[in-house]
Amino acid sequence: MRTVLSKLFLASVIFVSLIATFNSAIEAQEAEKTDKVITTGLGLDRDKAKENAIRNAVEYAVGIYVSSDTIVKNSQLIKDEVLGYSAGYIKTLRILSEEKKEDGIYAVQIEAVVVSTKLTRKLESLNIATKRIEGESLFGEATSRITEQRSAGSLINKIISKYPQAAYQITVGKPEIVSTNPNTNKATISLPLTIQWDKAFVNELKEVLSQVTKKEFKRVNIVNFFGTLPQKYPGDDYDAACFAQKSTVKNEKADVCEVISIDSYMPRKSKHEHAENLFKPPKYLEKMSLSISFKDRDSRIVDTSTYKFTMKDSDSVERQEIPIPRNTYLNTYLNQGDNPPNILCRQPSYGRILILVDGTFRINIPAEIDTRLLDKISSVDVKFDSWEKN
């Protein structure tokens, strides 16, 4: 009996070994595919700029083989499991140029050969669907050379120019008719809105700031950080953007805070002037407005309305249902200022903000519509206007 079992065990080992050998042979037969990519990285020193250039090269290659929608859905997984180990996908690397810009940021341009077969195998092991591309990549070397060498200022300004019009996802609930006026043929409608961050916007913002930050702090006490910031980094010269989740705010913590030199994105002659953007939210929320479009069954606009935010719409820990007692210093500290949706900001005029990445801002807004059009309305679209429209 023992002899029979020994033979069966030996046979199973041989079978498993044959499978492993067969799989290895298949992998060996798979021709190695590469993509030559030319990218630029920014950093506070040469090494950090080179590291970011490598990361950008691999991120570019990911964009070739993964659809944009899939990237957005798996952005955190790709960042942690792929981009965090970017150097492992580089076969050869050549530095094309390097310079220190006027804003103190280093820029390093590289030519990198990315092993796309290794990259796609990793993506597929993470259950991230990839596009099959035969032969040369869709873009190839020529297109990759179009990569623009940007300074810190243009990178930051590019992302904050999307705020607020492209920074939020708005969900419209079931409208309710509040009142009608037969004299004016107008109906007042209450629109329940749920406003959340656009994940792609937040991820891009965090990525840009991590490349050009003067100093990065992780897991910091919110009160201590904002309280000591003016001494460490004078308010006239630096902005600070902190990112946190509701659970970390409840524990008086921010996940990460980035300190950015104002000179890096705002001209010296105008940095003391008031500017409405992500780092300098408006002093009065009346400057932030929503456009409302009422559409028929064919998605044609039949009527429009506008809602301007007021100070009563300011965000707060209470509005976000974060359980911080009213009499605590943190509650008072965060509720100073007029805060746009999902931003808990102590001093808007100084550009020190706390971004609530999982924030859910709920508001009911009134809108007027012609009563004669009520039976034609099939859907409602709501979006933020850019500052320039106010």
C-alpha positions in Angstrom: 0.0 0.0 0.0 2.8 2.4 0.9 4.5 1.7 -2.4 1.3 2.5 -4.3 0.9 5.8 -2.4 4.5 6.7 -3.0 4.0 6.1 -6.7 0.9 8.3 -6.7 2.7 11.1 -4.9 5.6 10.9 -7.3 3.3 11.0 -10.2 1.5 14.1 -8.8 4.8 15.9 -8.3 5.9 15.1 -11.9 2.5 16.3 -13.2 2.7 19.6 -11.2 6.3 20.1 -12.4 5.2 19.5 -16.0 2.5 22.2 -15.6 5.0 24.7 -14.1 7.5 23.9 -16.9 4.8 24.3 -19.5 3.7 27.7 -18.1 7.3 28.9 -17.9 7.7 27.9 -21.6 4.7 29.9 -22.5 6.0 32.9 -20.7 9.4 32.5 -22.3 7.8 32.3 -25.7 5.9 35.6 -25.1 7.9 38.2 -26.8 8.9 41.1 -24.5 7.1 44.3 -25.6 8.4 47.7 -24.7 7.3 51.3 -25.1 9.7 54.2 -25.3 8.4 57.2 -23.4 9.8 60.7 -22.9 8.4 62.4 -19.8 9.3 65.2 -17.5 9.3 65.1 -13.7 9.4 67.9 -11.2 10.8 68.0 -7.6 12.4 70.0 -5.0 15.7 68.4 -5.9 17.2 66.5 -8.8 16.6 63.0 -7.4 12.9 63.7 -6.6 12.4 65.1 -10.1 14.0 62.0 -11.7 11.8 59.8 -9.5 8.7 61.6 -10.6 9.8 61.4 -14.2 10.0 57.6 -13.9 6.6 57.5 -12.3 5.2 59.7 -15.0 6.6 57.4 -17.7 5.0 54.3 -16.2 1.7 56.2 -15.6 1.8 57.2 -19.3 2.3 53.5 -20.3 -0.6 52.5 -18.0 -2.8 55.0 -20.0 -1.9 53.2 -23.2 -3.1 49.8 -22.0 -6.0 50.8 -19.6 -9.1 52.8 -20.5 -9.6 56.1 -18.7 -12.7 55.0 -17.0 -11.0 51.9 -15.6 -8.0 54.0 -14.4 -10.4 56.3 -12.5 -12.2 53.4 -10.8 -8.9 51.7 -9.9 -6.8 54.8 -9.3 -5.8 54.1 -5.7 -5.0 50.4 -6.5 -2.8 51.5 -9.5 -1.1 54.1 -7.4 -0.3 51.7 -4.5 0.5 48.5 -6.4 2.0 49.8 -9.7 3.1 53.4 -9.6 4.6 52.9 -6.2 7.1 50.5 -7.8 7.6 52.3 -11.1 11.4 51.7 -11.4 10.7 48.0 -11.6 9.1 48.4 -15.0 11.9 50.4 -16.6 14.3 48.5 -18.8 16.6 51.4 -19.7 16.7 55.1 -18.7 18.4 58.1 -20.3 18.4 61.7 -18.9 17.7 64.1 -21.7 17.8 67.4 -19.8 17.7 68.8 -16.3 17.3 72.3 -15.0 16.4 74.3 -11.9 13.6 76.8 -12.7 13.1 80.3 -11.3 10.6 79.0 -8.8 13.2 76.7 -7.3 11.7 73.5 -8.7 13.9 71.0 -10.6 12.8 69.6 -13.9 14.3 66.4 -15.3 13.3 65.0 -18.7 14.0 61.4 -19.4 13.7 58.8 -22.1 12.5 55.6 -20.6 11.9 52.2 -22.1 9.0 50.7 -20.2 8.5 46.9 -20.3 4.9 46.8 -21.2 4.5 43.0 -21.0 5.6 43.1 -17.4 3.3 46.0 -16.7 0.2 44.5 -18.2 0.8 41.2 -16.4 0.8 43.1 -13.1 -2.3 45.0 -14.0 -4.1 41.8 -15.0 -3.0 40.1 -11.7 -4.8 43.0 -10.0 -8.0 42.2 -12.0 -7.6 45.5 -14.0 -8.8 45.0 -17.5 -6.2 45.9 -20.2 -6.5 46.7 -23.9 -4.8 44.3 -26.2 -2.6 46.2 -28.7 -0.8 44.3 -31.4 2.6 45.4 -32.7 3.5 49.0 -31.8 1.6 50.9 -29.2 -1.2 53.2 -30.2 0.9 56.2 -29.7 4.6 55.2 -29.9 7.7 57.3 -29.4 6.7 60.2 -31.6 3.6 61.1 -29.6 5.3 60.6 -26.3 7.8 63.3 -27.3 5.0 65.9 -27.2 5.1 65.7 -23.4 5.2 69.3 -22.2 7.9 70.4 -19.8 5.8 72.3 -17.2 6.9 74.4 -14.3 5.3 74.0 -10.8 3.2 77.1 -11.5 1.6 75.8 -14.7 0.9 72.4 -13.1 -0.9 73.9 -10.1 -2.8 76.5 -12.1 -4.0 73.8 -14.6 -5.6 71.8 -11.8 -7.1 74.8 -9.8 -8.5 76.2 -13.0 -10.9 73.3 -13.0 -12.3 74.4 -9.6 -15.2 74.4 -9.0 -16.8 73.6 -12.4 -15.1 70.2 -12.8 -14.3 69.4 -9.2 -17.6 68.0 -8.0 -20.1 65.3 -8.8 -23.7 66.5 -8.2 -26.6 64.1 -7.7 -30.1 65.6 -8.0 -32.9 64.0 -5.8 -36.6 64.2 -6.4 -37.8 67.8 -6.9 -40.8 69.0 -4.9 -43.1 71.9 -5.8 -43.0 74.4 -2.9 -45.4 77.0 -4.2 -47.0 78.4 -7.4 -47.9 82.0 -8.3 -50.8 82.2 -10.8 -50.1 85.9 -11.3 -46.5 85.4 -12.6 -47.0 81.8 -13.8 -44.0 80.8 -11.8 -43.5 77.7 -9.6 -40.9 77.5 -6.9 -39.2 74.1 -6.8 -37.0 72.6 -4.1 -34.1 70.6 -5.5 -32.3 68.2 -3.1 -28.6 68.0 -4.1 -25.8 65.7 -2.9 -22.4 67.2 -3.8 -19.3 65.1 -3.6 -15.7 65.4 -4.9 -14.9 64.2 -8.4 -12.4 61.4 -7.6 -10.3 62.1 -10.7 -10.0 65.8 -9.7 -8.9 65.0 -6.1 -6.4 62.3 -7.3 -4.9 64.7 -9.8 -4.7 67.5 -7.3 -2.9 65.3 -4.7 -0.5 64.0 -7.4 0.4 67.5 -8.6 0.9 68.8 -5.0 3.0 65.9 -4.0 5.4 66.8 -6.9 5.8 70.5 -6.1 5.2 70.7 -2.4 7.7 72.6 -0.2 7.1 70.3 2.7 4.8 67.3 3.2 3.4 66.3 6.6 1.5 63.1 7.3 -1.0 62.2 10.0 -0.8 65.6 11.6 -2.9 67.2 14.3 -5.1 69.7 12.6 -5.2 72.3 15.3 -1.4 72.1 15.9 -0.6 72.2 12.2 -2.7 75.2 11.3 -1.7 76.9 14.6 2.1 76.6 14.0 2.0 77.1 10.3 2.3 80.9 10.3 5.5 80.7 12.3 7.1 77.9 10.2 5.8 79.2 6.9 4.6 82.9 6.8 1.0 83.1 5.5 1.9 85.7 2.9 4.4 83.3 1.2 2.8 79.9 1.5 -0.5 78.0 1.1 -1.4 74.8 2.7 -3.7 72.1 1.5 -4.6 69.2 3.9 -6.5 66.1 2.9 -8.6 64.1 5.4 -11.4 61.6 5.8 -14.3 62.0 8.2 -12.9 59.3 10.4 -9.5 61.1 10.7 -11.1 64.5 11.3 -13.1 63.0 14.1 -9.7 62.1 15.7 -8.4 65.6 15.0 -6.1 64.4 12.3 -5.4 65.1 8.7 -4.1 62.3 6.5 -1.6 64.5 4.7 -0.8 68.2 4.4 1.1 69.9 1.6 2.8 73.3 2.0 3.1 75.1 -1.3 5.0 78.3 -2.1 2.7 80.9 -3.5 5.5 82.2 -5.7 5.4 78.8 -7.5 1.9 79.5 -9.0 1.0 83.1 -8.5 3.1 86.0 -9.9 4.8 88.0 -7.1 3.1 91.3 -8.1 -0.4 89.8 -7.7 0.1 87.3 -4.9 -1.4 89.8 -2.3 -4.4 90.4 -4.5 -7.6 88.5 -3.9 -8.0 85.6 -6.2 -10.8 83.1 -6.2 -9.5 79.5 -6.6 -9.1 76.3 -4.6 -6.5 77.8 -2.2 -8.2 81.1 -1.9 -12.0 80.4 -1.6 -14.1 83.5 -1.9 -14.7 85.5 1.3 -18.4 85.5 0.5 -20.0 82.4 -1.0 -22.3 84.5 -3.2 -19.5 84.3 -5.7 -20.1 80.5 -6.1 -23.1 79.6 -8.2 -24.9 76.7 -9.7 -26.5 76.5 -13.2 -29.8 74.6 -13.3 -31.1 73.2 -16.6 -34.6 71.7 -16.9 -34.8 69.3 -19.8 -37.6 67.5 -21.7 -37.7 63.8 -22.7 -35.5 64.5 -25.7 -32.9 66.1 -23.4 -33.6 69.6 -24.8 -33.4 72.5 -22.4 -36.8 74.1 -21.8 -35.9 76.4 -18.9 -32.9 77.5 -16.8 -32.3 78.9 -13.4 -29.3 79.9 -11.2 -28.6 79.5 -7.5 -26.0 81.6 -5.8 -24.4 80.2 -2.6 -24.7 82.3 0.6 -22.9 82.2 3.9 -25.7 80.1 5.3 -24.7 77.4 2.9 -21.1 77.2 4.3 -19.8 73.7 5.0 -19.0 72.6 8.6 -18.4 69.6 10.7 -22.0 69.6 11.8 -23.2 69.7 8.2 -20.9 66.7 7.4 -22.3 64.9 10.5 -18.8 64.5 12.0 -19.4 63.8 15.7 -17.2 66.6 17.2 -18.8 68.2 20.3 -19.7 71.9 19.8 -17.7 73.0 22.8 -14.4 71.5 21.6 -11.6 73.7 20.3 -11.4 71.7 17.0 -15.1 72.4 16.3 -14.6 76.1 16.7 -11.3 76.0 14.8 -12.7 74.4 11.7 -15.9 76.3 11.6 -14.3 79.7 11.1 -14.7 81.2 7.7 -17.1 80.5 4.8 -16.4 77.0 3.5 -17.4 75.7 0.0 -18.7 72.1 -0.2 -16.5 69.4 1.3 -13.9 71.9 2.4 -13.4 72.5 6.1 -11.4 75.7 6.1 -10.0 77.7 9.0 -8.9 80.8 7.2 -10.0 81.1 3.5 -8.2 84.4 3.0 -4.9 82.8 3.8 -5.3 79.7 1.6 -5.2 77.2 4.4 -7.7 74.5 3.6 -8.8 71.1 4.8 -10.3 69.0 2.0 -12.7 66.3 3.1 -12.1 63.7 0.5 -15.1 61.6 1.4 -17.3 64.6 2.2 -21.0 64.5 1.3 -22.5 68.0 1.2 -26.3 68.0 1.1 -28.4 71.0 0.3 -31.9 71.9 -0.8 -31.9 74.7 -3.3 -34.9 76.7 -4.6 -35.4 77.2 -8.3 -38.1 79.0 -10.3 -39.7 77.6 -13.4 -42.6 78.6 -15.7 -45.7 76.6 -14.5 -46.7 76.0 -18.1 -43.5 74.0 -18.6 -44.0 71.7 -15.6 -45.5 68.8 -17.6 -42.7 68.9 -20.1 -39.9 68.5 -17.5 -38.3 65.0 -17.6 -34.9 65.7 -16.0 -32.8 68.3 -14.2 -29.0 68.9 -14.6 -27.1 71.0 -12.1 -23.5 72.1 -12.4 -21.1 74.6 -10.9 -20.2 77.7 -12.9 -16.6 78.8 -13.1 -15.5 82.0 -11.2 -15.3 84.0 -14.3 -19.1 83.7 -14.9 -19.9 85.4 -11.6 
